[in-house]
Amino acid sequence: MHKQYRYRLSEQLELEFTDAGLEYVENAGSSFDLFNFNKHAQTMNVLTRYEELKHDDAFVDIFKRYPELTDIAWDHFGIPKPF
């Protein structure tokens, strides 16, 4: 995310803006990448993670049960319809 976007978002949430910790993977790590990207978290390829799940029946079933999620996924994340 661009710095200006993060700044505006922090203002909207009434939080103090800081980039401290921006490159760190916190707590239990990423569910996809564990701690492999700690100290360079922004290089994780988070916008195509759905590719790893698109053949997972449980994941696909969520979109079948809640078709409005397909539009949200496309609008916000660029996930193709149908994936």
C-alpha positions as CSV (number, residue, x, y, z in Angstrom):
1,M,0.0,0.0,0.0
2,H,1.1,3.5,-0.7
3,K,2.1,5.7,2.2
4,Q,-0.5,8.3,1.4
5,Y,-3.3,5.6,1.5
6,R,-2.1,4.3,4.9
7,Y,-2.0,7.8,6.2
8,R,-5.5,8.6,5.1
9,L,-6.8,5.3,6.5
10,S,-5.2,6.1,9.9
11,E,-6.9,9.4,9.9
12,Q,-10.3,7.9,9.1
13,L,-9.8,5.4,11.9
14,E,-8.6,8.2,14.2
15,L,-5.3,6.5,14.8
16,E,-1.8,8.0,15.0
17,F,0.0,7.3,11.7
18,T,3.2,5.3,11.9
19,D,5.0,2.9,9.6
20,A,6.7,1.2,12.6
21,G,6.4,-2.5,12.0
22,L,5.4,-2.1,8.4
23,E,7.9,-4.8,7.2
24,Y,7.3,-7.2,10.1
25,V,5.1,-10.3,10.2
26,E,3.5,-10.3,13.7
27,N,2.3,-12.9,16.2
28,A,1.9,-16.4,14.6
29,G,3.1,-15.2,11.2
30,S,1.2,-15.3,7.9
31,S,-1.1,-18.2,7.4
32,F,0.4,-18.6,3.9
33,D,4.0,-17.7,4.4
34,L,4.7,-18.1,8.2
35,F,7.6,-15.9,9.0
36,N,9.4,-16.3,5.7
37,F,8.9,-12.6,4.9
38,N,9.6,-11.1,8.3
39,K,11.6,-7.8,7.9
40,H,10.4,-7.5,4.3
41,A,6.6,-8.2,4.6
42,Q,5.7,-5.8,1.8
43,T,7.2,-8.2,-0.7
44,M,4.7,-10.9,0.0
45,N,2.5,-11.6,-3.0
46,V,-0.8,-11.2,-1.1
47,L,-3.0,-10.2,-4.0
48,T,-2.8,-13.6,-5.7
49,R,-3.1,-15.8,-2.7
50,Y,-6.5,-17.0,-3.9
51,E,-4.7,-18.9,-6.6
52,E,-3.5,-21.3,-3.9
53,L,-7.1,-21.9,-2.8
54,K,-9.2,-21.7,-6.0
55,H,-9.4,-25.5,-6.2
56,D,-10.1,-25.9,-2.5
57,D,-13.7,-27.1,-2.1
58,A,-14.3,-25.3,1.2
59,F,-13.0,-22.0,-0.2
60,V,-15.0,-22.2,-3.4
61,D,-18.2,-23.2,-1.4
62,I,-18.0,-20.0,0.5
63,F,-18.4,-18.0,-2.8
64,K,-21.2,-20.4,-3.9
65,R,-23.1,-19.8,-0.7
66,Y,-22.5,-16.0,-0.6
67,P,-22.3,-14.9,-4.3
68,E,-22.1,-11.2,-3.2
69,L,-18.6,-12.0,-2.0
70,T,-17.6,-12.6,-5.6
71,D,-18.3,-9.0,-6.4
72,I,-16.5,-7.8,-3.3
73,A,-13.5,-10.0,-4.2
74,W,-13.4,-8.5,-7.7
75,D,-14.0,-4.9,-6.7
76,H,-11.5,-4.8,-3.9
77,F,-8.9,-7.4,-4.8
78,G,-9.2,-8.0,-8.5
79,I,-10.0,-11.7,-8.1
80,P,-11.5,-12.8,-11.4
81,K,-15.1,-13.8,-11.6
82,P,-15.5,-16.7,-11.5
83,F,-12.1,-17.7,-10.3
